[in-house]
Amino acid sequence: MSELEAEHRAHYQATVVQEALRTAAADGDPYASILLVPDDPYPLYEQLRERGTLHRSAVGVWTTTSHRLANQILRDRRFGVRTPQGEKPPEFMPFDNSMLGLDPPDHTRLRKLATPSLNPRRLAHWQPHVERFTDELIDEMLAGRGQVNFMRAFAQQLPLRVIGDLVGIPPHHRQLFFRLSRRMAYLLDGVATAPAARGVVAAIAEMTALFQEIIAERRADPREDLISDLLPAVEDGRMTMDEMVPLCMFLPLAGTETTVNLIGNGLLALLEHPGQWDMLAADPSLAPAAVRETLRHDPSVQQYRRIAHTDLQLEGETIAAGEEVAICAGGANRDPEVYPDPGRFDITREPGPENLAFSAGIHFCLGAALARMEAETALAALAARLPGIRRAGPVRRRGSFIVRGMLQFPVSLR
């Protein structure tokens, strides 16, 4: 099959899938409507909730918006991110063979090697850097015309600067890393057009070559960063270079996207609730509570997929080996059985059970503490230095049912 024929086939398959989703949505299936990426998926999660704690969608996927059940499945070793045979699930997009796309024992081994780079001592070292980067970005915004796209001017820039230093990406490589990351972000979105898929494959190849060069530089000049930390594991055989390169590529990609959208979603929620923003501006020490409520109310990652590795009974239903469960974290984080008045955004809310914004179990986000620290620092500084910031126009969201965030978020600084 020629490349053109393959692209035509992929385009045809994507068209068929979209048509099937539209048909299922028209027939009243809320999960199909979620997959069509509405601006506001939360009413659809409530429709799913009305169908029970575990519901089989017309698109063939089991779904849950129950916090209790979602938390249980994420911690259940009978589920994994690959098929029972250890194969990658059929996806519209290629996925990586880094820690993010592996089950135990390989996932356990690689996570153990990566964890020390994100321990509390290392994060304490990065706190002053995050504060400095935050102030620099606010200075740059203030030096402009008074109105900016907050996502491009701030939310995308802060995690990029932090992750660049933490991973060990030299400054002269960072703009290329950022451009390639933008092209690879479709990996996190689940579904893309055939041209976008082709672009991702090309970006992965370019990113692989880039990190091979960066790793060679760090081998010659080791620093206090993730790449330098992992190189001894390659030298003594605990990790292969074929594992290290994807891990160094995809950890910063996933961590950057999560933090970018946490910051953006947090500021948007605060500005849409002026009383909450005024409260934070009067007392920036409330930033940790604002971040916690953002993670619950409008998380960056809306869904996790898990595949049953064996036939099992759950909530009175039989899930066969190989079947998928879509864990709707955006819905589980608004489960009224866990969070009173769950649709209300309230930074003074009493902390309840841990929300699922960073997943749970063995795939709990390795960079969760870093993301929280960046977002808390950002919102505290924005509230202290820009108390008069206001939304200045409509937002434009990214077209994803997995990652919830914005591409355009116009704000006025004065």
C-alpha positions in Angstrom: 0.0 0.0 0.0 1.4 3.4 -1.0 1.7 6.3 1.5 -1.1 8.1 -0.3 -3.4 5.1 -0.1 -2.6 4.6 3.6 -3.5 8.2 4.2 -6.8 7.9 2.3 -7.6 4.8 4.3 -6.8 6.5 7.6 -8.9 9.5 6.6 -11.8 7.2 5.6 -11.6 5.3 8.9 -11.5 8.6 10.9 -14.6 9.8 9.0 -16.4 6.5 9.7 -15.6 6.8 13.4 -16.8 10.4 13.6 -20.0 9.5 11.8 -20.6 6.6 14.2 -20.0 9.0 17.2 -22.4 11.5 15.8 -25.0 8.8 15.3 -24.6 7.4 18.8 -24.7 11.0 20.2 -27.9 11.7 18.3 -29.3 8.5 19.8 -28.7 9.9 23.3 -25.4 8.3 24.3 -23.6 10.8 26.5 -20.1 9.3 26.2 -20.3 9.5 22.4 -21.1 13.2 22.8 -18.1 13.6 25.1 -15.9 12.1 22.5 -17.1 14.8 20.0 -15.4 17.3 22.3 -18.0 19.8 23.5 -16.8 23.0 25.1 -18.5 21.9 28.4 -18.4 18.2 29.0 -19.6 18.4 32.6 -23.4 18.2 31.9 -22.6 15.0 29.9 -20.8 13.5 32.8 -23.9 14.0 34.9 -25.9 12.2 32.2 -23.5 9.3 32.4 -23.8 9.3 36.2 -27.5 8.9 35.9 -26.9 5.6 34.0 -25.1 4.0 36.9 -21.7 3.7 38.4 -20.5 1.5 35.5 -22.1 1.9 32.1 -21.4 0.4 28.7 -21.5 3.1 26.1 -22.9 2.5 22.6 -19.3 3.0 21.3 -18.3 -0.2 23.1 -16.4 1.2 26.0 -17.3 0.8 29.7 -17.5 4.2 31.5 -17.6 5.5 35.0 -18.0 8.8 36.7 -18.0 7.4 40.2 -15.0 8.6 42.3 -15.1 5.4 44.4 -15.1 3.1 41.4 -12.6 5.1 39.4 -10.2 5.2 42.3 -10.6 1.4 42.7 -10.0 0.6 39.0 -6.9 2.9 38.8 -5.4 0.9 41.8 -6.5 -2.5 40.5 -3.7 -4.6 39.1 -6.2 -6.6 37.0 -6.2 -3.6 34.7 -3.4 -2.1 32.7 -2.6 0.4 29.9 -1.8 -2.4 27.4 -3.7 -5.4 26.3 -3.6 -8.7 28.2 -1.0 -9.8 25.6 1.2 -6.8 26.4 0.4 -5.1 23.1 -0.3 -1.4 22.6 -4.1 -0.8 22.3 -5.4 0.1 18.9 -5.3 3.9 18.7 -5.6 6.6 16.1 -2.2 7.9 17.2 1.1 6.0 17.9 2.0 5.8 21.5 5.4 5.7 23.2 7.2 2.8 24.8 8.3 5.0 27.8 7.1 4.5 31.3 3.7 6.2 30.5 2.7 3.4 28.1 4.0 0.4 30.1 2.6 -2.0 32.6 4.6 -3.8 35.4 7.3 -5.0 35.6 8.9 -2.6 33.1 6.8 0.3 34.4 7.9 -0.4 38.0 11.6 -0.6 37.0 11.6 2.7 35.0 9.5 4.6 37.6 11.9 3.6 40.3 14.8 5.0 38.3 13.0 8.3 37.5 11.6 9.0 40.9 14.7 10.4 42.6 14.8 13.3 40.1 11.5 14.6 41.5 11.9 14.0 45.2 11.1 16.7 47.7 14.8 17.8 48.1 15.1 18.3 44.4 11.8 20.2 44.2 12.9 22.5 47.1 15.9 23.3 45.0 13.7 24.4 42.1 11.3 26.6 44.1 13.4 29.8 43.8 13.8 29.1 40.1 10.1 28.8 39.6 9.5 32.1 41.5 12.1 33.8 39.4 10.7 32.5 36.1 7.2 33.6 37.2 8.3 37.1 38.0 10.2 37.4 34.7 7.1 36.3 32.7 4.9 38.8 34.5 7.5 41.5 33.8 7.4 40.6 30.1 3.6 40.7 30.0 3.6 44.1 31.7 6.1 45.4 29.2 3.7 44.7 26.4 0.5 46.4 25.3 -1.7 45.5 28.2 -3.6 42.7 26.5 -2.1 39.2 25.9 -3.0 35.7 25.1 -2.3 34.3 28.6 -1.7 30.8 27.3 1.1 31.8 25.0 2.5 34.6 27.1 2.6 32.8 30.5 0.9 29.4 30.9 2.9 27.7 28.2 6.2 29.5 29.0 6.6 28.8 32.8 6.5 24.9 32.6 8.7 25.0 29.6 11.4 26.9 31.4 11.1 24.8 34.5 11.1 21.4 32.7 14.0 22.5 30.5 16.2 22.9 33.6 14.8 19.9 35.5 15.2 17.4 32.6 18.5 18.9 31.4 17.6 20.4 28.0 20.3 23.0 27.2 18.9 26.5 26.5 20.0 26.4 22.8 17.7 23.3 22.3 14.6 24.6 24.1 12.8 26.4 21.3 13.1 23.3 19.1 11.9 21.1 22.0 8.9 23.4 22.5 8.0 23.4 18.8 8.2 19.6 18.6 6.2 19.3 21.8 3.4 21.3 20.3 3.3 19.0 17.3 3.5 15.9 19.5 0.7 17.1 21.8 -1.8 15.2 19.7 -0.5 12.1 21.4 -2.3 13.2 24.5 -5.5 14.0 22.7 -6.5 10.5 21.6 -7.9 11.2 18.1 -6.4 13.2 15.3 -6.7 13.6 11.6 -4.4 11.6 9.3 -2.2 14.6 8.4 -1.8 15.3 12.2 -0.9 11.7 12.8 1.7 11.9 10.1 3.0 15.1 11.6 3.3 13.5 15.0 5.3 10.6 13.6 7.7 13.1 12.0 7.9 15.1 15.2 8.8 11.9 17.2 11.6 11.2 14.8 13.0 14.7 15.1 12.5 14.7 18.9 14.4 11.4 19.2 17.3 12.8 17.2 17.3 15.9 19.4 17.4 13.9 22.7 20.1 11.7 21.4 22.2 14.8 20.9 21.2 16.2 24.3 22.0 13.0 26.1 25.4 13.0 24.4 26.0 16.5 25.7 24.9 15.6 29.2 27.2 12.5 29.2 30.1 14.8 28.5 28.9 17.4 31.0 26.7 15.9 33.7 24.5 18.3 35.8 21.9 18.0 38.5 19.0 17.0 36.1 17.0 14.0 35.1 19.1 13.0 32.1 22.3 13.1 34.2 20.6 11.1 36.9 19.5 8.4 34.5 22.8 7.9 32.6 24.4 5.7 35.2 21.4 3.3 34.9 22.2 3.0 31.2 25.8 2.4 31.8 25.2 -0.4 34.3 22.3 -2.1 32.3 19.3 -1.2 34.5 17.9 0.8 31.5 18.5 0.7 27.8 19.1 3.8 25.7 15.9 2.7 23.7 14.0 3.2 27.0 15.8 6.3 28.2 15.2 8.4 25.1 11.4 8.0 25.1 11.2 8.5 28.8 13.1 11.8 28.5 10.9 12.8 25.6 7.5 12.0 27.0 7.8 12.8 30.7 8.4 16.5 30.0 5.7 16.5 27.3 3.1 15.0 29.6 4.2 17.2 32.6 4.3 20.4 30.6 0.8 19.9 29.1 -0.6 19.1 32.5 0.9 22.1 34.2 0.1 24.5 31.3 -3.6 23.7 31.5 -3.7 23.6 35.2 -2.5 27.2 35.3 -4.8 28.3 32.5 -7.9 26.5 33.9 -7.1 27.9 37.3 -6.9 31.5 36.3 -10.0 31.2 34.1 -12.1 29.7 36.9 -11.0 32.4 39.3 -11.8 35.2 36.8 -15.2 33.7 36.1 -15.8 33.8 39.9 -14.7 37.3 40.7 -15.4 36.9 44.4 -12.9 34.0 44.5 -10.3 36.0 42.6 -10.7 39.0 45.0 -10.3 36.6 47.9 -7.0 35.3 46.4 -5.8 38.8 45.5 -6.4 39.9 49.1 -4.6 36.8 50.4 -2.2 35.1 47.9 -1.4 32.4 50.6 -4.7 30.9 49.4 -3.0 29.8 46.2 -2.6 26.1 47.3 -6.3 25.9 48.0 -7.1 27.5 44.6 -4.9 25.0 42.8 -6.5 22.1 44.7 -10.0 23.3 43.8 -9.0 23.8 40.2 -7.7 20.2 40.0 -11.0 19.0 41.3 -13.4 21.4 39.4 -11.7 21.5 36.0 -8.8 19.1 35.7 -6.3 19.2 32.8 -6.7 15.4 32.3 -10.3 14.5 31.9 -10.0 10.7 31.2 -7.8 7.7 31.7 -8.2 4.4 29.9 -7.6 1.0 31.4 -7.8 -2.4 29.8 -9.0 -5.5 31.7 -6.2 -8.1 31.8 -8.6 -10.9 32.8 -12.4 -11.5 32.9 -13.7 -9.9 36.0 -16.9 -8.9 37.8 -17.4 -5.3 38.7 -20.5 -3.5 40.0 -22.6 -6.5 39.0 -21.2 -6.4 35.4 -18.9 -8.8 33.6 -15.9 -7.1 32.0 -14.1 -9.4 29.6 -10.3 -9.5 29.2 -9.3 -6.9 26.6 -12.3 -4.6 27.2 -11.6 -1.0 28.0 -12.9 1.2 30.8 -12.9 5.0 30.3 -12.4 6.6 33.7 -14.0 10.0 33.5 -11.9 11.9 36.0 -13.6 15.1 35.2 -16.9 13.5 36.3 -15.5 11.6 39.2 -14.0 14.9 40.6 -17.6 16.2 40.7 -19.2 13.1 42.3 -21.8 14.4 44.7 -21.3 11.3 46.9 -17.8 12.6 47.7 -17.9 16.4 47.2 -20.9 18.5 48.5 -22.3 20.9 45.9 -19.7 19.6 43.4 -20.5 22.1 40.6 -19.5 25.0 42.8 -16.0 26.5 42.4 -14.9 27.4 45.9 -11.3 27.8 47.0 -12.4 27.8 50.7 -13.9 24.3 50.2 -12.8 21.8 53.0 -10.4 19.3 51.5 -12.1 16.1 50.8 -10.8 12.8 49.5 -7.9 13.1 47.0 -9.2 14.1 43.6 -8.2 12.1 40.5 -6.6 14.9 38.5 -3.3 13.2 38.7 -4.7 9.6 38.4 -4.1 7.1 41.2 -2.3 3.8 41.8 0.9 2.9 40.0 0.4 5.5 37.3 -0.1 8.4 39.7 1.5 11.4 38.0 5.3 11.4 38.8 5.4 15.2 38.5 2.3 16.0 40.5 4.2 17.8 43.3 6.1 19.8 40.7 2.9 20.8 38.8 1.2 21.9 42.0 4.2 23.9 43.1 4.4 25.7 39.7 0.7 26.4 39.7 0.6 27.6 43.3 3.6 29.9 42.6 2.0 31.2 39.4 -1.4 32.0 40.9 0.0 33.6 44.0 2.3 35.9 42.0 -0.5 36.8 39.5 -2.9 37.6 42.3 -0.3 39.7 44.1 1.1 41.6 41.1 -1.9 41.7 38.7 -5.0 41.9 40.9 -6.7 43.8 38.1 -6.3 41.2 35.4 -9.5 40.4 33.6 -10.6 38.2 30.8 -10.7 40.2 27.5 -12.6 38.0 25.1 -13.7 34.5 24.2 -11.4 31.6 24.8 -10.6 28.9 22.2 -10.2 25.4 23.5 -8.0 22.6 22.2 -10.0 19.9 20.5 -9.4 17.1 22.9 -11.7 14.9 25.1 -8.7 13.9 27.2 -6.7 17.1 27.8 -8.8 20.1 28.8 -7.2 23.4 28.1 -7.1 26.4 26.0 -5.2 27.7 23.0 -6.5 31.3 23.3 -7.2 33.0 26.5 -7.1 36.8 26.0 -6.6 38.8 29.2 -6.3 42.5 30.0 -3.6 43.3 32.6 -4.9 46.7 33.7 
